[in-house]
Amino acid sequence: MNRDLVIFCKRIRAVFQNDRDKIDLSFFSGFPKNSCRGASIFLGYLLKQHFPDSVTQ
């Protein structure tokens, strides 16, 4: 796996974990429980923005 992608994903997860109460989306308040779908969608969007040539499914 691309090292940059792994680093990016770890940083995003840290933001989700540390700032979950500040993210004004209902499904983030309980991160990491009961937030997989929303977090995955958001992560996919961010990955596509920062790595436009990658394939996100």
Backbone atoms as SQL, in Angstrom:
CREATE TABLE atoms (id INTEGER PRIMARY KEY, chain TEXT, resi INTEGER, resn TEXT, atom TEXT, x REAL, y REAL, z REAL);
INSERT INTO atoms VALUES
  (1, 'A', 1, 'MET', 'N', 0.844, -1.179, 0.000),
  (2, 'A', 1, 'MET', 'CA', 0.000, 0.000, 0.000),
  (3, 'A', 1, 'MET', 'C', 0.887, 1.240, 0.000),
  (4, 'A', 2, 'ASN', 'N', 0.407, 2.255, -0.639),
  (5, 'A', 2, 'ASN', 'CA', 1.148, 3.495, -0.736),
  (6, 'A', 2, 'ASN', 'C', 1.360, 4.095, 0.659),
  (7, 'A', 3, 'ARG', 'N', 2.595, 4.364, 0.993),
  (8, 'A', 3, 'ARG', 'CA', 2.949, 4.891, 2.319),
  (9, 'A', 3, 'ARG', 'C', 2.246, 6.212, 2.619),
  (10, 'A', 4, 'ASP', 'N', 2.132, 7.086, 1.618),
  (11, 'A', 4, 'ASP', 'CA', 1.458, 8.374, 1.811),
  (12, 'A', 4, 'ASP', 'C', -0.011, 8.187, 2.172),
  (13, 'A', 5, 'LEU', 'N', -0.664, 7.204, 1.559),
  (14, 'A', 5, 'LEU', 'CA', -2.065, 6.930, 1.873),
  (15, 'A', 5, 'LEU', 'C', -2.233, 6.467, 3.314),
  (16, 'A', 6, 'VAL', 'N', -1.334, 5.614, 3.759),
  (17, 'A', 6, 'VAL', 'CA', -1.401, 5.099, 5.129),
  (18, 'A', 6, 'VAL', 'C', -1.201, 6.242, 6.126),
  (19, 'A', 7, 'ILE', 'N', -0.211, 7.070, 5.890),
  (20, 'A', 7, 'ILE', 'CA', 0.044, 8.212, 6.776),
  (21, 'A', 7, 'ILE', 'C', -1.159, 9.146, 6.794),
  (22, 'A', 8, 'PHE', 'N', -1.709, 9.434, 5.630),
  (23, 'A', 8, 'PHE', 'CA', -2.868, 10.311, 5.525),
  (24, 'A', 8, 'PHE', 'C', -4.048, 9.739, 6.314),
  (25, 'A', 9, 'CYS', 'N', -4.322, 8.457, 6.143),
  (26, 'A', 9, 'CYS', 'CA', -5.442, 7.822, 6.838),
  (27, 'A', 9, 'CYS', 'C', -5.250, 7.840, 8.353),
  (28, 'A', 10, 'LYS', 'N', -4.038, 7.626, 8.809),
  (29, 'A', 10, 'LYS', 'CA', -3.765, 7.680, 10.249),
  (30, 'A', 10, 'LYS', 'C', -3.984, 9.082, 10.799),
  (31, 'A', 11, 'ARG', 'N', -3.617, 10.081, 10.035),
  (32, 'A', 11, 'ARG', 'CA', -3.834, 11.466, 10.478),
  (33, 'A', 11, 'ARG', 'C', -5.321, 11.801, 10.529),
  (34, 'A', 12, 'ILE', 'N', -6.065, 11.365, 9.538),
  (35, 'A', 12, 'ILE', 'CA', -7.507, 11.615, 9.519),
  (36, 'A', 12, 'ILE', 'C', -8.179, 10.904, 10.690),
  (37, 'A', 13, 'ARG', 'N', -7.756, 9.678, 10.978),
  (38, 'A', 13, 'ARG', 'CA', -8.335, 8.949, 12.105),
  (39, 'A', 13, 'ARG', 'C', -8.048, 9.681, 13.421),
  (40, 'A', 14, 'ALA', 'N', -6.869, 10.232, 13.547),
  (41, 'A', 14, 'ALA', 'CA', -6.532, 10.991, 14.751),
  (42, 'A', 14, 'ALA', 'C', -7.438, 12.212, 14.892),
  (43, 'A', 15, 'VAL', 'N', -7.732, 12.874, 13.789),
  (44, 'A', 15, 'VAL', 'CA', -8.658, 14.014, 13.830),
  (45, 'A', 15, 'VAL', 'C', -10.042, 13.536, 14.249),
  (46, 'A', 16, 'PHE', 'N', -10.514, 12.439, 13.661),
  (47, 'A', 16, 'PHE', 'CA', -11.815, 11.882, 14.042),
  (48, 'A', 16, 'PHE', 'C', -11.848, 11.580, 15.537),
  (49, 'A', 17, 'GLN', 'N', -10.796, 10.957, 16.032),
  (50, 'A', 17, 'GLN', 'CA', -10.740, 10.558, 17.433),
  (51, 'A', 17, 'GLN', 'C', -10.655, 11.765, 18.370),
  (52, 'A', 18, 'ASN', 'N', -9.773, 12.684, 18.071),
  (53, 'A', 18, 'ASN', 'CA', -9.514, 13.816, 18.967),
  (54, 'A', 18, 'ASN', 'C', -10.581, 14.911, 18.906),
  (55, 'A', 19, 'ASP', 'N', -11.200, 15.068, 17.751),
  (56, 'A', 19, 'ASP', 'CA', -12.133, 16.177, 17.564),
  (57, 'A', 19, 'ASP', 'C', -13.564, 15.727, 17.301),
  (58, 'A', 20, 'ARG', 'N', -13.898, 14.510, 17.663),
  (59, 'A', 20, 'ARG', 'CA', -15.235, 13.974, 17.360),
  (60, 'A', 20, 'ARG', 'C', -16.358, 14.827, 17.943),
  (61, 'A', 21, 'ASP', 'N', -16.130, 15.465, 19.083),
  (62, 'A', 21, 'ASP', 'CA', -17.164, 16.312, 19.678),
  (63, 'A', 21, 'ASP', 'C', -17.288, 17.662, 18.983),
  (64, 'A', 22, 'LYS', 'N', -16.266, 18.045, 18.232),
  (65, 'A', 22, 'LYS', 'CA', -16.276, 19.328, 17.532),
  (66, 'A', 22, 'LYS', 'C', -16.800, 19.204, 16.101),
  (67, 'A', 23, 'ILE', 'N', -16.822, 17.980, 15.571),
  (68, 'A', 23, 'ILE', 'CA', -17.314, 17.747, 14.213),
  (69, 'A', 23, 'ILE', 'C', -18.835, 17.757, 14.270),
  (70, 'A', 24, 'ASP', 'N', -19.440, 18.702, 13.604),
  (71, 'A', 24, 'ASP', 'CA', -20.882, 18.920, 13.705),
  (72, 'A', 24, 'ASP', 'C', -21.662, 18.001, 12.756),
  (73, 'A', 25, 'LEU', 'N', -21.456, 16.725, 12.903),
  (74, 'A', 25, 'LEU', 'CA', -22.193, 15.710, 12.165),
  (75, 'A', 25, 'LEU', 'C', -22.638, 14.652, 13.170),
  (76, 'A', 26, 'SER', 'N', -23.888, 14.292, 13.147),
  (77, 'A', 26, 'SER', 'CA', -24.448, 13.427, 14.189),
  (78, 'A', 26, 'SER', 'C', -23.730, 12.093, 14.336),
  (79, 'A', 27, 'PHE', 'N', -23.270, 11.515, 13.256),
  (80, 'A', 27, 'PHE', 'CA', -22.662, 10.193, 13.336),
  (81, 'A', 27, 'PHE', 'C', -21.222, 10.201, 13.845),
  (82, 'A', 28, 'PHE', 'N', -20.638, 11.367, 14.101),
  (83, 'A', 28, 'PHE', 'CA', -19.266, 11.414, 14.607),
  (84, 'A', 28, 'PHE', 'C', -19.173, 11.486, 16.122),
  (85, 'A', 29, 'SER', 'N', -20.243, 11.791, 16.801),
  (86, 'A', 29, 'SER', 'CA', -20.162, 11.983, 18.253),
  (87, 'A', 29, 'SER', 'C', -19.732, 10.723, 18.990),
  (88, 'A', 30, 'GLY', 'N', -20.041, 9.561, 18.461),
  (89, 'A', 30, 'GLY', 'CA', -19.671, 8.311, 19.123),
  (90, 'A', 30, 'GLY', 'C', -18.468, 7.620, 18.517),
  (91, 'A', 31, 'PHE', 'N', -17.708, 8.321, 17.699),
  (92, 'A', 31, 'PHE', 'CA', -16.560, 7.697, 17.029),
  (93, 'A', 31, 'PHE', 'C', -15.648, 7.032, 18.051),
  (94, 'A', 32, 'PRO', 'N', -15.178, 5.823, 17.826),
  (95, 'A', 32, 'PRO', 'CA', -15.283, 4.991, 16.632),
  (96, 'A', 32, 'PRO', 'C', -16.481, 4.046, 16.616),
  (97, 'A', 33, 'LYS', 'N', -17.308, 4.046, 17.643),
  (98, 'A', 33, 'LYS', 'CA', -18.485, 3.165, 17.651),
  (99, 'A', 33, 'LYS', 'C', -19.620, 3.804, 16.860),
  (100, 'A', 34, 'ASN', 'N', -20.304, 2.984, 16.081),
  (101, 'A', 34, 'ASN', 'CA', -21.487, 3.412, 15.331),
  (102, 'A', 34, 'ASN', 'C', -21.222, 4.577, 14.381),
  (103, 'A', 35, 'SER', 'N', -20.038, 4.648, 13.836),
  (104, 'A', 35, 'SER', 'CA', -19.741, 5.747, 12.911),
  (105, 'A', 35, 'SER', 'C', -18.970, 5.276, 11.685),
  (106, 'A', 36, 'CYS', 'N', -18.888, 3.986, 11.484),
  (107, 'A', 36, 'CYS', 'CA', -18.076, 3.449, 10.384),
  (108, 'A', 36, 'CYS', 'C', -18.517, 3.958, 9.020),
  (109, 'A', 37, 'ARG', 'N', -19.818, 3.943, 8.776),
  (110, 'A', 37, 'ARG', 'CA', -20.305, 4.350, 7.463),
  (111, 'A', 37, 'ARG', 'C', -19.977, 5.814, 7.177),
  (112, 'A', 38, 'GLY', 'N', -20.318, 6.691, 8.096),
  (113, 'A', 38, 'GLY', 'CA', -20.057, 8.118, 7.895),
  (114, 'A', 38, 'GLY', 'C', -18.582, 8.430, 7.804),
  (115, 'A', 39, 'ALA', 'N', -17.795, 7.813, 8.682),
  (116, 'A', 39, 'ALA', 'CA', -16.351, 8.045, 8.661),
  (117, 'A', 39, 'ALA', 'C', -15.741, 7.534, 7.365),
  (118, 'A', 40, 'SER', 'N', -16.233, 6.406, 6.866),
  (119, 'A', 40, 'SER', 'CA', -15.714, 5.852, 5.611),
  (120, 'A', 40, 'SER', 'C', -16.040, 6.746, 4.427),
  (121, 'A', 41, 'ILE', 'N', -17.256, 7.267, 4.410),
  (122, 'A', 41, 'ILE', 'CA', -17.640, 8.175, 3.318),
  (123, 'A', 41, 'ILE', 'C', -16.778, 9.435, 3.347),
  (124, 'A', 42, 'PHE', 'N', -16.617, 9.998, 4.525),
  (125, 'A', 42, 'PHE', 'CA', -15.809, 11.206, 4.670),
  (126, 'A', 42, 'PHE', 'C', -14.355, 10.941, 4.296),
  (127, 'A', 43, 'LEU', 'N', -13.811, 9.814, 4.744),
  (128, 'A', 43, 'LEU', 'CA', -12.435, 9.447, 4.406),
  (129, 'A', 43, 'LEU', 'C', -12.287, 9.266, 2.901),
  (130, 'A', 44, 'GLY', 'N', -13.234, 8.593, 2.273),
  (131, 'A', 44, 'GLY', 'CA', -13.178, 8.408, 0.819),
  (132, 'A', 44, 'GLY', 'C', -13.164, 9.732, 0.077),
  (133, 'A', 45, 'TYR', 'N', -13.982, 10.672, 0.537),
  (134, 'A', 45, 'TYR', 'CA', -14.015, 12.002, -0.072),
  (135, 'A', 45, 'TYR', 'C', -12.660, 12.699, 0.066),
  (136, 'A', 46, 'LEU', 'N', -12.099, 12.663, 1.279),
  (137, 'A', 46, 'LEU', 'CA', -10.799, 13.308, 1.502),
  (138, 'A', 46, 'LEU', 'C', -9.688, 12.650, 0.696),
  (139, 'A', 47, 'LEU', 'N', -9.711, 11.321, 0.615),
  (140, 'A', 47, 'LEU', 'CA', -8.702, 10.619, -0.180),
  (141, 'A', 47, 'LEU', 'C', -8.785, 11.035, -1.641),
  (142, 'A', 48, 'LYS', 'N', -9.996, 11.127, -2.173),
  (143, 'A', 48, 'LYS', 'CA', -10.164, 11.503, -3.571),
  (144, 'A', 48, 'LYS', 'C', -9.678, 12.934, -3.815),
  (145, 'A', 49, 'GLN', 'N', -9.846, 13.818, -2.837),
  (146, 'A', 49, 'GLN', 'CA', -9.384, 15.194, -2.970),
  (147, 'A', 49, 'GLN', 'C', -7.859, 15.295, -2.958),
  (148, 'A', 50, 'HIS', 'N', -7.218, 14.507, -2.106),
  (149, 'A', 50, 'HIS', 'CA', -5.764, 14.589, -1.948),
  (150, 'A', 50, 'HIS', 'C', -4.995, 13.636, -2.856),
  (151, 'A', 51, 'PHE', 'N', -5.647, 12.588, -3.313),
  (152, 'A', 51, 'PHE', 'CA', -5.020, 11.607, -4.200),
  (153, 'A', 51, 'PHE', 'C', -5.965, 11.351, -5.370),
  (154, 'A', 52, 'PRO', 'N', -6.148, 12.330, -6.261),
  (155, 'A', 52, 'PRO', 'CA', -7.155, 12.227, -7.320),
  (156, 'A', 52, 'PRO', 'C', -6.951, 11.076, -8.305),
  (157, 'A', 53, 'ASP', 'N', -5.746, 10.560, -8.431),
  (158, 'A', 53, 'ASP', 'CA', -5.496, 9.464, -9.357),
  (159, 'A', 53, 'ASP', 'C', -5.773, 8.097, -8.747),
  (160, 'A', 54, 'SER', 'N', -6.059, 8.061, -7.443),
  (161, 'A', 54, 'SER', 'CA', -6.337, 6.785, -6.795),
  (162, 'A', 54, 'SER', 'C', -7.778, 6.366, -7.039),
  (163, 'A', 55, 'VAL', 'N', -8.041, 5.078, -6.876),
  (164, 'A', 55, 'VAL', 'CA', -9.385, 4.536, -7.063),
  (165, 'A', 55, 'VAL', 'C', -9.999, 4.345, -5.676),
  (166, 'A', 56, 'THR', 'N', -11.149, 4.977, -5.446),
  (167, 'A', 56, 'THR', 'CA', -11.862, 4.859, -4.178),
  (168, 'A', 56, 'THR', 'C', -13.185, 4.157, -4.441),
  (169, 'A', 57, 'GLN', 'N', -13.426, 3.071, -3.707),
  (170, 'A', 57, 'GLN', 'CA', -14.674, 2.318, -3.896),
  (171, 'A', 57, 'GLN', 'C', -15.479, 2.302, -2.634);
